[in-house]
Amino acid sequence: MTTGPDDGAPDNVIYEYTDAQAVEDGIKVDLTEWAREAGFTRTVYATRTVWDRLIEWADEDTQRQTHQDISRRAHDVLHMAALAAGKVADDWFAEFDMLAIPRDGKARQPQTYRLWAVCDAGGVTIMFPEDY
């Protein structure tokens, strides 16, 4: 396929990996429904590592560690990302710290985690710096 100056596509793109493909592959998790409640107007994703370490919480986790709720954990991550992002309208990057109980089978006290929220044309992705 050839591209020209009028089609809007850069001439050097060989392959584009979309957010939808990343969700389908399990690399990202769509948080958009919860994100609307936190004030986001764009599609919002978390990387799989953010989901696994800071959001996911099953009954087994509560039995081993302490009572937590998955929707509340998602809300906490999204709320902190929204605070860090402020009211930036276009593409942006925000770095923030938050407290969360690690999902490790034993911890009962929160730890501090450094996260990034990156907004581009595809939406917002919340990630650990090492996920970038």
C-alpha positions as CSV (number, residue, x, y, z in Angstrom):
1,M,0.0,0.0,0.0
2,T,1.3,3.4,-0.9
3,T,0.6,6.5,1.1
4,G,0.5,10.0,-0.1
5,P,0.5,13.4,1.5
6,D,-3.3,13.6,1.4
7,D,-4.2,10.5,3.3
8,G,-2.9,11.7,6.7
9,A,-0.7,8.6,7.2
10,P,3.0,8.9,7.8
11,D,5.1,7.4,5.0
12,N,7.3,5.4,7.4
13,V,4.7,3.4,9.3
14,I,5.0,-0.3,8.6
15,Y,2.6,-1.6,11.2
16,E,0.4,0.0,13.9
17,Y,-0.5,-1.9,17.0
18,T,-3.8,-0.5,18.3
19,D,-5.2,-0.2,21.8
20,A,-8.0,-2.5,20.8
21,Q,-5.4,-5.2,19.8
22,A,-3.6,-4.6,23.1
23,V,-6.8,-5.2,25.0
24,E,-7.6,-8.3,22.9
25,D,-4.0,-9.6,23.6
26,G,-4.4,-8.9,27.3
27,I,-1.6,-6.3,27.4
28,K,-4.1,-3.5,28.3
29,V,-7.3,-3.5,30.3
30,D,-10.1,-1.1,29.4
31,L,-11.1,1.0,32.4
32,T,-13.3,3.4,30.5
33,E,-16.6,2.7,32.3
34,W,-14.9,3.3,35.7
35,A,-13.0,6.2,34.3
36,R,-16.1,8.2,33.4
37,E,-17.0,8.2,37.1
38,A,-13.6,9.7,37.8
39,G,-14.2,12.5,35.2
40,F,-12.3,11.2,32.2
41,T,-13.9,11.9,28.8
42,R,-11.5,9.8,26.8
43,T,-11.0,6.0,26.7
44,V,-8.8,4.9,29.6
45,Y,-6.6,1.8,29.8
46,A,-4.3,0.3,32.4
47,T,-1.4,-1.9,31.5
48,R,-1.7,-5.5,32.5
49,T,0.9,-5.0,35.3
50,V,-1.1,-2.0,36.8
51,W,-4.2,-4.2,36.6
52,D,-2.6,-7.2,38.2
53,R,-0.7,-5.3,40.9
54,L,-3.0,-2.4,41.8
55,I,-6.5,-3.0,40.7
56,E,-7.4,-6.7,40.5
57,W,-8.7,-8.1,43.8
58,A,-10.5,-11.4,44.3
59,D,-12.2,-13.0,47.3
60,E,-9.1,-15.2,47.7
61,D,-7.0,-12.0,48.1
62,T,-9.4,-10.7,50.8
63,Q,-9.1,-14.1,52.6
64,R,-5.3,-14.0,52.5
65,Q,-4.7,-10.4,53.1
66,T,-7.4,-7.8,53.9
67,H,-10.7,-6.7,52.5
68,Q,-10.5,-4.7,49.3
69,D,-12.9,-4.1,46.5
70,I,-11.8,-4.1,42.8
71,S,-14.0,-1.2,41.8
72,R,-12.7,0.9,44.7
73,R,-9.1,0.0,43.8
74,A,-9.8,1.0,40.2
75,H,-11.3,4.2,41.4
76,D,-8.3,5.0,43.5
77,V,-5.9,4.6,40.5
78,L,-8.2,6.6,38.2
79,H,-8.7,9.4,40.8
80,M,-5.0,9.8,41.3
81,A,-4.4,9.8,37.6
82,A,-7.1,12.5,37.1
83,L,-5.6,14.6,39.8
84,A,-2.2,14.4,38.2
85,A,-3.5,15.1,34.8
86,G,-5.3,18.3,35.8
87,K,-7.2,19.9,33.0
88,V,-4.9,19.3,30.1
89,A,-6.9,19.1,26.9
90,D,-4.5,17.6,24.3
91,D,-1.7,15.1,24.4
92,W,-0.1,15.0,27.9
93,F,2.0,13.0,30.3
94,A,1.5,13.0,34.1
95,E,3.6,11.3,36.7
96,F,2.1,10.5,40.1
97,D,2.5,8.5,43.3
98,M,-0.2,6.6,45.0
99,L,-0.7,4.3,47.9
100,A,-2.1,0.8,47.4
101,I,-2.0,-2.6,49.2
102,P,0.1,-4.8,47.0
103,R,-1.6,-8.0,45.8
104,D,1.1,-10.3,47.0
105,G,-0.8,-12.7,49.3
106,K,0.5,-11.3,52.5
107,A,0.7,-7.4,52.7
108,R,-1.8,-5.6,54.8
109,Q,-0.3,-2.1,54.7
110,P,-0.2,0.1,51.6
111,Q,3.0,0.8,49.6
112,T,3.8,3.8,47.5
113,Y,3.8,3.2,43.7
114,R,5.0,5.6,41.0
115,L,2.7,5.6,37.9
116,W,2.5,7.4,34.6
117,A,-0.6,8.5,32.8
118,V,0.0,9.1,29.1
119,C,-2.6,10.6,26.9
120,D,-2.5,10.6,23.1
121,A,-4.9,10.3,20.2
122,G,-5.9,6.8,21.3
123,G,-6.9,7.7,24.9
124,V,-5.2,7.5,28.3
125,T,-3.0,4.7,29.4
126,I,-2.0,4.3,33.0
127,M,1.2,2.4,33.5
128,F,4.3,1.8,35.6
129,P,7.3,3.6,34.2
130,E,8.9,0.2,33.3
131,D,5.8,-0.6,31.2
132,Y,6.7,2.2,28.7
